[in-house]
Amino acid sequence: MKKIIFAGSTGSGKTTLCQRLHGQEIAYKKTQAIENFDQAIDTPGECIENRYLYKMLMVTSVDADVIGLVQDCTKEESYFPPAFATMFAKPVIGIVTKVELAQVDENITRAREYLQAAGVERIFEVSSMENVGLTELQGYLEG
């Protein structure tokens, strides 16, 4: 299974996604530092919200096989600048989270557009709380 590093803004669902992928109990926890799971690396949202911390993401990504940019579909803004994915020398995928909370299809479309602008290769739409789309993501990571 490929090891993935998750990068996204605070509250985008990175930790919940890690918990779900590793069969752990879903429990809110504010990630304060980089945390390693068996097959994932969870990063604090501040790593993407503060450009001076991009270096932390780059250094930590060395331990991963794939980069996962996480975009909460309920958020109207994105912290991923255009072509952000090009700073990594590894495959970069996009993950739209909280799809169960999307008020309208446009919320998911907007999140997908943010991730496409960031330069991801492929996009997965998931709900960690309702276990939607995780089979496809796990299949990708196992392939």
N, C-alpha and C positions, 0 to 999 in steps of 0.2 A: 504494500500500500504506500502510495506517495505521501510524504509529509507536507502539510500545507501551513503556511503562515497567514493569519487573518489580519487585515488592516482595514480600519474603518473608524468613523467618528464615534465618540462616546455615546453609548446607548444604542448602537446599530445592531446589536445582537451577536457579536463575536463570541462572547463567553458562553451564551446559551447554546450557540451552534456547536462549540467545542464540547460542551457537556452532553448534548444530544448525540453527537457523532461517537462519543466514547461511552455511551450507555450509562451516564451518570444521572443522578437526580438533578432536575432543573431547579436551580436556586439562584436568586439574584446575588451578584457579587461584583463590586466595582473593581475592575482590574487596575492595580496600582503599578505593576511591573510586568515585564515579559514573563509569561508562564508557559512552560512546556508540558504538553500532553504527549501521550504515546505517538500519535500521528498528526499532531497539530501544535502550532505555536500561537498563543493568544497574546495580542499586544494591546496596551492601553490606547484609548481613543486619542489621547494627547499626541501620540506619535504621528498622526495624520493631521491633526488640527494645528500643529505648530511646525512650520517648515524646518526649523533648526533641528527637529528630531527625526527628519527623514533619514539622516545618517544611521540612526539607531535601527530603523527598519531595514536599511540596506545591509548592515552588518549582520543582523539577526536572520535575514533571508538566506544567508549562506547555508544555514542548517536545514532549509526546506527544499523540497523538490518543485513546488508550485506556489505561486503567490495568489491569495484570494482577496480581492477588493470587495468589501462588504458595504452595501448601500441599503439603508432603511427606506422602504418605499413610502413611509409616512412623513418623511422629511422633505421639505421643499428645497433644501439646499444640499450641495455636495461639496466636500472638501478635496475631492480629487481634481487636480488641474488637468487640462487637456494633455494627452500623451504621457500621463504619469507612469503608465506601465513600462515605458521604454527605458526607465532607469534600472530595471531588473533584467538580468541575463538569464531569465528562466520563464517558463510559461506563466502567464497571468490570466486568471479567470475572474469573472464578476459574479457576485452573489447578491441577489435582491432578497432582502429579508423582510419578515413580518407581512407577507403577502395576505395573510388572513385579515389584516387590519386595513387593507386598501379600501378607501371609501368608493373609489371609482377606478376603472381600468387605466385611466390617465396617470394615476399614482405609480403604477408599475411601469408604464411606458416611460414616464419621466426618469425613474430610477435606472431603467435600461439605457436610456439616452446618456445619462451621466457616466455610466460605466463604459459605454461604447466610446464616448469622447475621451475617456481615460486610456483607451487602447486595449481593452481586454480581448482575449481570443474567443471566449465562450461565456455565456451567461446562464446561471441557474437561478430559478425562482423558488424560494423555500419559506417554510414556516416551521421553525423549531418547536413551537408550542403545539402545533397540530400535526407535526410529523409529515409535512407536505414537501415534496421535491427532494427529500434527503436521500432517497434510494438512487436517484440519478446522480447526485453529487458523490455519494459513496462509490457508485459504479465507476465514475470518472477517476476517483482517487485510487481505486483498486486496479484500474486498467493500465 
